[in-house]
């Protein structure tokens, strides 16, 4: 199993790598009708008998990662999923637990990931892409990401805030 890594910590939020202990609340979040379509892009199932989520947490294969967010009391806030496309561009999917929505946690999770990504990326022009989730794109704009057109296929990306 991979070592637990804390990517960001503040008095209000901790963003860390997912652990096997997170499978229960992640499966519950996966079942949310607003969240499920974006998670399916990662190849994850909402079926509790599917071991795909467990395998993904246990390994960082193909550059895919799940980061879990927790409030000051250690309660699950949401999850940030990251994976590269065939060109190596980072795709981001964000899902916030229903009881924590509209409280700024999604924006804070995105900003924390953005800061970490910029510090550890070799990219001189950091752009990320969001899954089909309209919620994710809306949060990205609110978190300071700027729309950017990338490549010939005019895929809409977002420049990370500076």
Number of C-alpha atoms within 10 A of each C-alpha: 10 11 10 10 12 14 17 17 15 11 8 12 21 22 25 19 19 26 19 14 10 15 16 10 15 20 17 13 21 23 17 14 9 15 19 18 17 23 20 12 13 18 10 19 19 18 13 14 8 11 12 16 22 16 13 20 22 15 14 14 11 10 12 16 20 21 22 24 29 19 18 13 9 11 11 20 24 25 25 22 19 21 21 16 11 7 6 9 14 19 17 23 24 26 27 25 20 12 10 14 13 10 10 13 21 27 20 20 27 24 19 19 20 21 15 13 16 16 10 9 10 9 10 7 10 18 21 22 25 21 19 12 18 12 17 23 21 13 19 26 16 14 20 17 22 14 17 16 13 14 9 6 7 9 11 14 22 21 19 24 16 9
